[in-house]
Amino acid sequence: MRILVVEDDADLGESLVDLLRTLGYDALLARNAPSALRLLSTFDPDALIIDILLPVFDGNLIAEEVARRIPTGRPRVVAMSSRPELARPESFDAIFKKPFAVEDLLAAVDPR
């Protein structure tokens, strides 16, 4: 399973990607929205974990772009934010407030 993590906090983003890789996922990190959108064309993720408060433009716009680019068979899209009330619920499969339980986040990303 391929997971794209979009997080501008280097420590959190790298830690989450390292954990996902340790658990057997193919995970990449994008530090901002433009990088995430570029990766979407080559990485083809099964799920995205997106911070809402990002530089350039916010995680809501990434989720909307994913829905626009992939209208059917869309990957799971999970938000994480210190301000979860800013996430647009219709754009996400789940929304988590930072800090979050990693087990809960993983269950939302990969609900097998």
SESEKE-407743 format. One record per atom (N, C-alpha, C): residue in one letter; x, y, z. Coordinates in pm, whole numbers, plus 50000, padded with zeros to 5 digits. Example, Ala and Ser with C-alpha at 12.3 -4.5 7.8 and 13.67 -1.06 7.14 Angstrom:
<pts>
a513194943150780;a512304955050780;a513204967050780;s512854977550708;s513674989450714;s512905000350787;
</pts>
This chain:
<pts>
m500844988350000;m500005000050000;m500895012450000;r500575021949912;r501335034449899;r500605045649974;i501365052850059;i500785063650138;i501615076250120;l500945087050085;l501585100050075;l501245108150200;v502275112250272;v502125120450392;v502465134850352;v501545143950381;v501775158150351;v501815165550485;e503025169250525;e503235175350658;e504415184750651;d504235197250693;d505325206950688;d506255206250809;d505835200050917;d506705198251032;d507635186451002;a508925189450983;a509875179250940;a509935167351035;d509995169951165;d510105159051262;d508895149851256;l507695155651259;l506485147451255;l506375139951123;g506585146951013;g506465140550882;g507445129050863;e508705131350897;e509715120850882;e509455109250978;s509035112151099;s508725101551195;s507565092951147;l506535099351094;l505375091951045;l505745083350924;v506515088750832;v506955081050715;v507835069350758;d508765071750851;d509615060850901;d508785049750964;l507795053551045;l506915043651107;l506155035751002;l505595042650905;l504835035850799;l505725026150722;r506935030150691;r507865021350620;r508225009150705;t508435011250835;t508735000250927;t507584990150928;l506364995150914;l505184986450914;l504904980250777;g505774983050679;g505654976650549;g504954984750442;y504614997350471;y503975005850371;y505035012750286;d504685015750163;d505515023950075;d505075038350097;a505855046050172;a505435059350213;a506415069950165;l505845081350123;l506635092950084;l506135105050160;l507025114950176;l506695127350245;l506755139050148;a505715147250150;a505715160150081;a505615170750191;r506445181150182;r506485191250288;r505535202850263;n504925203350142;n503965214050114;n503005209350004;a501995217149980;a500955213249885;a501465211949741;p502245221449689;p502735219649551;p503535206749533;s504375203249630;s505135190749622;s504195178749622;a503175179249706;a502205168249713;a501505166549579;l501095177349518;l500385176349390;l501295171049280;r502565174749283;r503515169149185;r503665154149205;l503785149849330;l503945135549359;l502715127349319;l501545133349324;l500335126049286;l500385120549145;s501095127549056;s501145123048917;s502095111248895;t503005108748989;t503955097748970;t503855086849076;f503385090249195;f503385080749306;f502095072549313;d500955078049274;d499665071149272;d499365064449407;p499155072449512;p498955066749646;p497595059949663;d497575050349752;d496325043849793;d495675051849906;a496465059949974;a495955068250084;a496845080550100;l496245091150151;l496975103250183;l496675106950327;i497705111550397;i497565117350530;i497995131750515;i497065140950536;i497305154950502;i497135164050624;d498155172050650;d498025182650750;d497145193550688;i496325199850767;i495455210350715;i496195223650704;l496975227150804;l497675240050804;l499045238450739;l499095241650611;l500325240250532;l500705253550471;p501995255350440;p502385267450366;p501875266550222;v501755277450157;v501305279350019;v499785278250011;f499215266350026;f497775265150042;f497465253050127;d496265252850184;d495985243150290;d495615229250239;g495555219950336;g495275205950305;g493905203550246;n492945212250274;n491615210850213;n491715211450060;l492545220150010;l492685221449865;l493355209149803;i494265202949876;i494865190549827;i493785179749817;a492985178349921;a491915168249920;a490935170749807;e490585183249782;e489675186549672;e490315183249537;e491595185749525;e492285182749399;e492365167649377;v492575159949482;v492575145349471;v491225140649420;a490145145949476;a488795142149433;a488555146049288;r489085157449247;r488915161949108;r489715153349011;r490955150349047;r491815142448958;r491425127748953;i490905122649064;i490595108349073;i489135106949120;p488175109549030;p486775109749073;p486215095949113;t486745085249057;t486295071949097;t487505064149147;g487295055949245;g488405048249303;g489395057049375;r488915068149430;r489755077749500;r490455071049619;p491715075049643;p492415069649760;p491755074749888;r492015067849999;r491535072750129;r492285085650161;v491575095250215;v492175108250246;v491875111350393;v492945112450471;v492825114550614;v493485127850650;a492795135950730;a493345148750775;a493895147350916;m494945155050942;m495465156251078;m495825170951097;s495445176351213;s495695190551234;s495575194151380;s496295204451419;s496095210051552;s494785217951556;r494245220951439;r492975228151427;r492025220151337;p491565208551383;p490735199851299;p489425206251255;e488975216451326;e487745223151285;e487885230451150;l489125232251105;l489355238750976;l489255228950858;a489235216050888;a489115205950782;a487675205550733;r487515204250604;r486185202850544;r485805188050546;p484885184050634;p484575169850654;p484205162350526;e483575169050432;e483165162250309;e484345158050222;s485525163550249;s486715160450169;s487565149350227;f487245144750349;f488105135250417;f487345122850465;d488045111650467;d487475099350521;d487535099350674;a488495106550730;a488645107750875;a489445120450903;i489225126051022;i489925138151065;i490435135751207;f491735138451228;f492355136351358;f492955149351411;k492805151351541;k493415162751608;k494805158551656;k495795166951629;k497135164551681;k497155168251829;p497805160951914;p498415147951886;p497325137151876;f497625126851802;f496665116051777;f497295102751812;a496445092751832;a496945079151854;a497295073151718;v498525069051703;v498995063651575;v498135051851531;e497715043451625;e496895031851591;e495575036151526;d494975046751578;d493725051851521;d493945057251380;l495015064451363;l495345070051231;l495555058651130;l496315048651169;l496575037251078;l495285029751043;a494385028251139;a493115021451113;a492285029451013;a492365042651017;a491625050950922;a492245050450782;v493565049450776;v494275049050648;v494125035450581;d494225024950658;d494215011250605;d493225002850685;p491925004150655;p490904997550738;p490674982650708;r491714975550665;r491554961250632;r491034953050746;
</pts>
